[in-house]
Amino acid sequence: MAQAEIVAGEKRPASYRWLIFWILALGYVLVYFHRLSPGVMALELMKSFNAGGAIVGLLASAYFYPYALMQLPAGLLSDSLGPRKSVTMFLLVAAAGAILFGAAPSLGVAIFARVLVGLGVCMVFVPALKILSQWFTRGEFSMMTAILNAMGGVGVLVAASPLAFLTDILGWRKTFFAIGLATILLAGAVWRWVRNRPEDVGLPPIAPPGPGSQGASAAQPIPLLDGMKRVLKDRYFWAIAIWFFFNCGIFFGIGGLWGGPYLMHVYGLSKTGAGWVLNSVALGLIIGSPFLSMLSDKILVSRKKALILSSVAVAATMLLLAIFTDRLPHAALYVVFFSIGFFSAAIVVIAFTATKELFPLEIAGTSVGTVNLFPFAGGATFQPLLGVILQKVSGTTGVYTVAAYRAAFICCFIAALIALISISFMKETLCEVPKVPKVK
């Protein structure tokens, strides 16, 4: 296909880059959908596979293991295959995983299918950032990352009440067949329209190479192993990495799996009713991502203050759940889950930006890919861990007691305190970004 056919009369990169952004954003919606979809289906999965909380926690967390392990290879594959080709190929893997999950005759097959899904969607975020860094200026990149993260909130939203509604009508198996087919269509859209750089469609670069630009750097490239050593030896990197592990462990543990059963077991909500409350997580993520980016950039003028403020809020939310586990007014449940989406999920865009700013641009991809191991390691740990706590304290499988959920929330409160202490040791990274003329 000729380059002229692709842009079809486009004279400016401004319009075409938004087409690329929204296609990639749909891919990120899918990423978050798969992360959190077990939340409203947990009880059905327990029934379908005759499994307890610990096993369903393992099933849900199977997504996170390949996702975490693939973060560094994701950067390497983006560089070798190119981000467009990487996203297309791996979305097809995710589609196969979704279809297999819907057809799974046993728990073992379902776990393998979740591994395939995690493997497939792991190649969306890092390649998307690489593409966006070529289509948007440095001054625009932070906000575009925030908007991309907010689109993850749409995935959370779809994984709540809409998914509950669909599974009530179609059943969870047919629903995942449909999701697999939709993923195949999305992979086709990426291949058809997304391009790695403006130059690939005959457009000029967004910003000329030079100091502070997102374009090619004149600096000498840093070898991968040297870059990794530099990242792993930096104590400020570890302050953020430890924060990521515990903060995101809380988010994926509650927002991604056990929040739905908690609402159904303790407050007697239906699956659809629990889905409506879980929508608040999505709302918090959608509103919080651009708001916290603005708060960090324009109001606090600090990455560190924004991260500490959010960590305090997460700890307060977990303490509230631990104390008033079964005594919260119905309206307060919406506030609590909004807070989880806002302060535990939306804030990660600031942490990613801070990680990138700790190091030279030549190893920015290495640093972000390395730190991105930790949120998913947290999710892979906390989902089954909370399931074990629920099962042990209740002494039963299927329906868990108030005391069991209180114990789980106490565990999350301790994790929130560790995250707060860790992030207090981070280095302030915000510096003034040079103004770049807008693309016209």
TIDRENMI-833492 format. One line per field, with one value per residue (C-alpha): residue number from 1; x, y, z. Coordinates in pm, whole numbers, plus 50000, padded with zeros to 5 digits. Layout:
resi: [NUM	...]
east: [X	...]
north: [Y	...]
up: [Z	...]
//
This chain:
resi: [1	2	3	4	5	6	7	8	9	10	11	12	13	14	15	16	17	18	19	20	21	22	23	24	25	26	27	28	29	30	31	32	33	34	35	36	37	38	39	40	41	42	43	44	45	46	47	48	49	50	51	52	53	54	55	56	57	58	59	60	61	62	63	64	65	66	67	68	69	70	71	72	73	74	75	76	77	78	79	80	81	82	83	84	85	86	87	88	89	90	91	92	93	94	95	96	97	98	99	100	101	102	103	104	105	106	107	108	109	110	111	112	113	114	115	116	117	118	119	120	121	122	123	124	125	126	127	128	129	130	131	132	133	134	135	136	137	138	139	140	141	142	143	144	145	146	147	148	149	150	151	152	153	154	155	156	157	158	159	160	161	162	163	164	165	166	167	168	169	170	171	172	173	174	175	176	177	178	179	180	181	182	183	184	185	186	187	188	189	190	191	192	193	194	195	196	197	198	199	200	201	202	203	204	205	206	207	208	209	210	211	212	213	214	215	216	217	218	219	220	221	222	223	224	225	226	227	228	229	230	231	232	233	234	235	236	237	238	239	240	241	242	243	244	245	246	247	248	249	250	251	252	253	254	255	256	257	258	259	260	261	262	263	264	265	266	267	268	269	270	271	272	273	274	275	276	277	278	279	280	281	282	283	284	285	286	287	288	289	290	291	292	293	294	295	296	297	298	299	300	301	302	303	304	305	306	307	308	309	310	311	312	313	314	315	316	317	318	319	320	321	322	323	324	325	326	327	328	329	330	331	332	333	334	335	336	337	338	339	340	341	342	343	344	345	346	347	348	349	350	351	352	353	354	355	356	357	358	359	360	361	362	363	364	365	366	367	368	369	370	371	372	373	374	375	376	377	378	379	380	381	382	383	384	385	386	387	388	389	390	391	392	393	394	395	396	397	398	399	400	401	402	403	404	405	406	407	408	409	410	411	412	413	414	415	416	417	418	419	420	421	422	423	424	425	426	427	428	429	430	431	432	433	434	435	436	437	438	439	440]
east: [50000	50144	50206	49987	49693	49729	49712	49461	49511	49629	49842	49915	50031	49790	49482	49644	49822	49485	49356	49661	49612	49248	49321	49596	49367	49109	49386	49453	49082	49115	49423	49237	48922	49108	49288	48968	48707	48727	48592	48225	48257	48445	48145	48045	48401	48407	48085	48185	48517	48414	48702	48767	48897	49266	49227	49013	49274	49536	49314	49271	49640	49756	49716	49984	50275	50343	50252	50516	50783	50734	50788	51159	51118	50831	51078	51322	51051	50924	51275	51340	50998	50867	50580	50308	50395	50440	50098	49925	50084	50029	49669	49601	49752	49518	49223	49314	49340	48997	48830	49006	48900	48538	48569	48779	48652	48866	49040	49383	49279	49123	49448	49646	49400	49450	49826	49776	49563	49827	50098	49896	49797	50142	50252	50020	50136	50513	50485	50203	50428	50703	50466	50322	50672	50720	50380	50364	50613	50784	50559	50250	50375	50290	49928	49892	50016	49758	49479	49594	49583	49235	49126	49226	48943	48704	48830	48757	48411	48339	48465	48208	47833	47843	48026	47786	47494	47643	47723	47367	47235	47494	47676	48043	48161	47982	48081	48448	48397	48265	48557	48801	48641	48646	49018	49086	48914	49122	49444	49337	49282	49630	49788	49583	49622	49886	50236	50549	50659	50522	50798	50642	50346	50544	50487	50756	50878	50672	50982	51331	51600	51786	51818	51491	51308	51139	51308	51630	51895	52241	52372	52563	52320	52357	52375	52081	52275	52454	52122	51965	52259	52227	51854	51881	52164	51965	51812	51547	51428	51367	51161	50920	50938	50844	50561	50436	50433	50223	50004	49906	49878	49600	49431	49437	49352	49039	48942	49047	48900	48772	48581	48289	48254	48292	47997	47787	47878	47880	47620	47403	47426	47347	47618	47477	47448	47810	47904	47747	47954	48268	48197	48322	48671	48654	48526	48811	49065	48914	48888	49201	49453	49436	49356	49655	49878	49765	49800	50158	50259	50075	49959	50199	50479	50605	50589	50680	50408	50140	50253	50270	49927	49773	49948	49805	49457	49496	49604	49305	49068	49202	49175	48814	48733	48912	48721	48378	48383	48009	47886	47935	47626	47550	47649	47983	48067	48071	48308	48539	48571	48607	48896	49060	49041	49151	49435	49560	49520	49517	49828	50050	50090	50284	50502	50583	50670	50891	51072	51137	51268	51516	51729	51862	51630	51862	51748	51397	51244	51458	51368	50993	50995	51186	50962	50656	50745	50646	50277	50197	50410	50196	49875	50001	50082	49782	49497	49574	49704	49374	49192	49394	49317	48945	48936	49145	48956	48613	48699	48473	48476	48223	48081	48316	48250	48279	48575	48750	48710	48822	49142	49198	49154	49394	49650	49587	49621	49964	50061	49944	50165	50467	50394	50369	50698	50873	50755	50863	51223	51185	51373	51184	51217	50996	51186	51058	50986	51086	50791	50752	50531	50205	50176	49957]
north: [50000	50337	50593	50842	50599	50572	50941	51000	51370	51446	51762	51784	51527	51668	51485	51154	51120	51138	50849	50651	50752	50642	50304	50243	50373	50107	49852	49990	49967	49597	49569	49701	49508	49178	49279	49346	49126	48848	49092	49065	48699	48563	48382	48237	48116	47953	47774	47678	47528	47418	47622	47817	48170	48079	47893	48165	48416	48209	48199	48577	48641	48413	48720	48908	48663	48681	49050	49127	48902	49048	49414	49420	49197	49430	49714	49494	49359	49712	49807	49497	49422	49776	49875	49852	49495	49396	49526	49357	49016	49008	49128	48816	48611	48788	48712	48343	48351	48515	48259	47970	48110	48110	47749	47623	47279	47276	47505	47417	47524	47843	47932	47868	48089	48372	48334	48374	48684	48837	48753	48912	49241	49296	49433	49735	49985	50002	50000	50258	50490	50443	50536	50835	50964	50996	51152	51400	51653	51624	51892	51697	51351	51363	51463	51205	50937	51059	51040	50690	50588	50739	50514	50227	50356	50290	49932	49919	50056	49794	49523	49628	49672	49627	49297	49192	49277	49084	48778	48778	48771	48562	48381	48444	48194	48347	48692	48599	48452	48796	48971	48751	48840	49212	49182	49035	49337	49573	49398	49457	49827	49859	49698	49908	50256	50276	50378	50401	50749	51039	50974	50632	50804	51080	51339	51553	51467	51623	51779	51804	51595	51785	51843	51781	51644	51310	51246	51069	51165	51269	51110	50783	50487	50306	49923	49738	49562	49883	50064	49795	49804	50180	50153	49874	50044	50365	50378	50626	50374	50123	50374	50393	50019	49913	50168	50022	49667	49742	50019	49824	49503	49676	49803	49471	49273	49473	49656	49368	49069	49073	49402	49241	48941	49176	49384	49074	48881	49164	49404	49152	49328	49145	49099	49392	49604	49530	49620	49963	50028	49903	50157	50412	50263	50339	50689	50755	50635	50834	51160	51109	51049	51394	51569	51426	51501	51864	51867	51744	51967	52292	52314	52123	52145	51820	51450	51352	51556	51416	51057	51107	51272	50982	50724	50886	50873	50502	50421	50616	50430	50090	50187	50292	49955	49768	49951	49985	49668	49602	49939	50175	50348	50243	50587	50563	50247	50452	50703	50428	50258	50594	50667	50336	50420	50781	50750	50394	50353	50698	50811	50555	50790	51024	50737	50628	50985	51021	50696	50817	51149	50979	50863	50988	50958	50689	50444	50583	50274	50044	50225	50227	49865	49758	49944	49809	49463	49567	49664	49334	49139	49309	49204	48848	48835	49010	48845	48491	48621	48791	48477	48266	48510	48505	48127	48072	48320	48207	47839	47795	47834	48027	48270	48466	48635	48996	48898	48749	49066	49275	49069	49120	49496	49507	49336	49604	49880	49749	49735	50097	50207	50033	50206	50544	50497	50384	50672	50924	50833	50907	51189	51489	51469	51748	52009	52272	52130	52363	52499	52354	52509	52320	52107	52262]
up: [50000	49901	50172	49988	50008	50385	50458	50178	50139	50493	50483	50855	51110	51372	51241	51153	51485	51665	51455	51565	51927	51943	51784	52041	52314	52222	52265	52613	52694	52618	52843	53147	53063	53081	53400	53590	53419	53683	53943	53842	53735	54037	54187	53849	53790	54134	54046	53690	53795	54147	54292	54612	54657	54645	54314	54154	54273	54090	53778	53781	53853	53569	53347	53543	53530	53154	53152	53415	53266	52917	53007	52921	52612	52514	52474	52284	52052	51990	51882	51668	51515	51539	51769	51500	51404	51769	51877	51582	51637	52012	51993	51787	52070	52314	52087	52086	52466	52506	52278	52454	52794	52682	52566	52860	52971	53285	53529	53386	53035	53174	53353	53032	52842	53094	53046	52670	52725	52953	52701	52420	52582	52736	52398	52397	52660	52598	52214	52238	52440	52183	51900	52088	52161	51784	51709	52000	52133	52470	52613	52499	52594	52966	52898	52620	52861	53111	52852	52751	53118	53145	52858	53082	53301	53014	53021	53394	53322	53056	53294	53556	53495	53112	53153	53429	53198	52904	53110	53246	52888	52702	52981	53050	52788	52486	52608	52582	52234	52129	52297	52107	51773	51861	51942	51598	51439	51652	51545	51184	51254	51407	51101	50858	51007	51282	51178	51393	51286	51082	50827	50756	50588	50421	50696	50857	51209	51489	51645	51496	51668	51934	52305	52484	52180	52151	51824	51761	52007	51907	52225	52210	52262	52594	52564	52716	52993	53089	53097	53316	53557	53583	53654	53910	54100	54146	54495	54381	54123	54402	54600	54305	54226	54579	54578	54248	54389	54696	54553	54244	54445	54640	54325	54138	54451	54534	54215	53992	54176	54534	54534	54351	54585	54886	54769	54703	55019	55274	55133	54949	54613	54293	54032	53835	54150	54240	53882	53924	54236	54060	53786	54039	54003	53631	53694	53937	53683	53396	53593	53798	53519	53355	53685	53872	53574	53588	53969	53943	53649	53721	54083	54308	54049	54198	54118	54475	54648	54416	54482	54859	54866	54674	54892	55206	55049	54962	55319	55457	55224	55327	55696	55640	55483	55761	56039	55878	55666	55690	55817	55525	55383	55027	54893	55074	54877	54558	54721	54847	54509	54333	54568	54477	54106	54157	54407	54348	53969	53806	53994	53818	53522	53752	53875	53518	53425	53734	53648	53294	53426	53660	53368	53033	52734	52591	52862	52924	52764	52975	53296	53225	53110	53423	53668	53488	53621	53971	53943	53777	54023	54288	54115	54070	54443	54597	54406	54529	54866	54946	54828	55072	55357	55277	55263	55578	55796	55673	55682	55379	55002	54799	55057	55282	55615	55726	55944	55641	55435	55733	55751	55379	55414	55709	55485	55220	55480	55583	55214	55171	55462	55307	54975	55150	55334	55016	54797	55062	54973	54600	54430	54295	53916	53784	53588	53352	53008	52725	52532	52183	51916	51860	51549	51282]
//
